[in-house]
Structures are given as structure tokens and as C-alpha cells.
């Protein structure tokens, strides 16, 4: 039984050495580090759309949960920001309507809960952006 075990070990060691020699990148023309394709960043759009949301506004919309009910240019639970802008509300009116919604202004939508806890400066920034959507049309 000792000779058989020795034979198995010798065969295993030989196969291991052969495999190791063939996988070690012995060809001098090949690099030892694999080359991967490089993904290029797509070119930025050259024209800005009225539905582009500035980064600071996008952050405020996400932080204050606005995006849960509103999309920029599509109806979700509430009207889109573009649709709100088309109503021609002033910045002050938008701020007031966020803090104290008037469901009768939007009868085709579920009533919005008052967002009294949202910082007034944040609301002014958001309202300015919404009002600017009407100017971009």
C-alpha cells in the first residue's frame, strides 16, 4: 500500500507542477496583468432641458420626500412639477401651498398633506425652480 500511495502522490505532484508551469504566464509576449476593456463615459448632453433638475434642488426634493408623490414631467400621486409651473403660481404662492395645501386647486389628485416642517429656505429654493419651469416653456 505504501508504493501505491507514493505513486498517487508522484502523479499528483507531476500534474500540479505541469499545471502551475502552464498557468504562470511563461510567454514573455503576454503581460502578467489581464487587460480589461475601458468603458468610456457618455458625452454630456449639449442642450439643457427644462426637466433637468439642478443638483441642489434634487437633493432638497429627495430629502423632503417630494419625489415620493411628484415627478418632474409626469403625473405620479400628485401633479408633475411642470404641470404645477403651468398654473403660474408665484414663488410665495408655491411656498404657501406646500405649507397649507388647497385640495380644491387640484381636484383630480388626492389631497396633499401640509408640509409645515420643511425649512422655509428649502421651500423657496424648490419654489424658484418650479416657477422657472414655466419660464422655460
C-alpha positions as CSV (number, residue, x, y, z in Angstrom):
1,X,0.0,0.0,0.0
2,X,2.9,2.4,0.6
3,X,4.1,2.1,-3.1
4,X,0.6,2.9,-4.3
5,X,0.3,6.0,-2.1
6,X,3.7,7.1,-3.3
7,X,2.6,6.6,-6.9
8,X,-0.5,8.7,-6.4
9,X,1.4,11.5,-4.8
10,X,4.0,11.5,-7.5
11,X,1.3,11.7,-10.2
12,X,-0.5,14.4,-8.3
13,X,2.8,16.4,-7.9
14,X,3.6,16.0,-11.6
15,X,0.2,17.2,-12.7
16,X,0.4,20.1,-10.2
17,X,3.8,21.1,-11.5
18,X,2.7,20.9,-15.1
19,X,-0.5,23.0,-14.4
20,X,1.5,25.5,-12.5
21,X,4.1,25.9,-15.2
22,X,1.4,26.3,-17.9
23,X,-0.6,28.9,-15.9
24,X,2.2,31.1,-14.7
25,X,2.3,33.3,-17.8
26,X,5.5,31.8,-19.1
27,X,5.1,33.5,-22.5
28,X,7.2,36.6,-22.5
29,X,5.0,38.4,-25.0
30,X,2.0,38.3,-22.6
31,X,1.5,40.8,-19.8
32,X,1.1,39.3,-16.3
33,X,-1.9,41.6,-15.7
34,X,-5.1,41.0,-17.7
35,X,-6.3,43.8,-19.9
36,X,-9.9,44.8,-19.5
37,X,-11.9,46.9,-21.8
38,X,-12.3,50.5,-20.7
39,X,-15.8,51.9,-20.6
40,X,-16.0,55.5,-21.7
41,X,-18.3,58.0,-20.1
42,X,-21.1,59.0,-22.4
43,X,-20.8,62.5,-23.7
44,X,-22.9,65.1,-21.8
45,X,-25.9,66.5,-23.5
46,X,-25.3,69.7,-25.1
47,X,-28.7,71.2,-24.7
48,X,-30.3,71.5,-21.3
49,X,-33.9,70.6,-21.0
50,X,-36.5,72.3,-18.9
51,X,-36.8,69.0,-17.0
52,X,-33.2,69.0,-15.8
53,X,-33.2,69.3,-12.0
54,X,-30.2,71.2,-10.5
55,X,-28.3,69.1,-8.0
56,X,-29.1,71.3,-5.0
57,X,-32.9,71.2,-5.9
58,X,-32.7,67.4,-6.5
59,X,-31.2,66.9,-3.0
60,X,-33.9,69.0,-1.4
61,X,-36.7,67.2,-3.3
62,X,-35.3,63.9,-2.1
63,X,-34.6,65.0,1.5
64,X,-38.1,66.5,1.9
65,X,-39.8,63.4,0.4
66,X,-41.3,65.5,-2.5
67,X,-40.2,62.8,-5.0
68,X,-42.5,60.3,-3.4
69,X,-45.5,62.0,-4.9
70,X,-44.2,64.3,-7.7
71,X,-42.1,63.8,-10.8
72,X,-40.7,66.5,-13.0
73,X,-42.8,66.0,-16.1
74,X,-45.1,63.0,-15.3
75,X,-48.1,62.5,-13.1
76,X,-47.4,60.3,-10.1
77,X,-49.5,60.6,-7.0
78,X,-49.6,64.4,-7.3
79,X,-49.2,66.6,-10.3
80,X,-45.9,67.0,-12.1
81,X,-43.7,70.0,-11.4
82,X,-44.1,71.1,-15.0
83,X,-47.9,71.0,-14.5
84,X,-47.7,73.0,-11.3
85,X,-45.5,75.6,-13.1
86,X,-48.0,76.0,-15.9
87,X,-50.5,77.3,-13.3
88,X,-48.3,80.4,-13.0
89,X,-48.1,80.4,-9.2
90,X,-45.6,82.9,-7.7
91,X,-42.8,81.6,-5.5
92,X,-44.7,82.9,-2.5
93,X,-47.8,81.1,-3.5
94,X,-46.0,77.8,-4.1
95,X,-44.4,78.0,-0.6
96,X,-47.8,78.8,1.0
97,X,-49.5,75.9,-0.9
98,X,-46.8,73.4,0.3
99,X,-47.3,74.5,3.9
100,X,-51.1,74.7,3.6
101,X,-52.3,72.8,0.5
102,X,-55.6,73.7,-1.1
103,X,-57.1,70.5,-2.4
104,X,-59.8,72.3,-4.4
105,X,-57.0,73.7,-6.6
106,X,-56.2,70.1,-7.8
107,X,-59.5,68.1,-7.6
108,X,-58.1,65.3,-9.8
109,X,-55.5,64.4,-7.3
110,X,-55.6,63.1,-3.7
111,X,-55.2,65.9,-1.1
112,X,-51.6,66.7,-0.2
113,X,-50.6,66.7,3.5
114,X,-49.3,70.0,4.8
115,X,-45.5,70.1,4.9
116,X,-45.1,72.6,7.7
117,X,-41.9,71.0,8.9
118,X,-40.0,71.8,5.7
119,X,-37.4,74.6,6.1
120,X,-38.6,77.8,4.5
121,X,-35.3,78.5,2.7
122,X,-35.5,75.0,1.2
123,X,-39.1,75.7,0.1
124,X,-38.1,78.9,-1.6
125,X,-35.3,77.2,-3.5
126,X,-37.7,74.5,-4.7
127,X,-40.4,77.0,-5.5
128,X,-38.0,79.1,-7.5
129,X,-37.1,76.1,-9.6
130,X,-40.7,75.1,-10.1
131,X,-41.6,78.7,-11.2
132,X,-38.6,78.6,-13.6
133,X,-40.1,75.6,-15.4
134,X,-43.0,77.8,-16.7
135,X,-40.5,80.4,-18.0
136,X,-38.6,77.6,-19.9
137,X,-41.6,76.6,-21.9
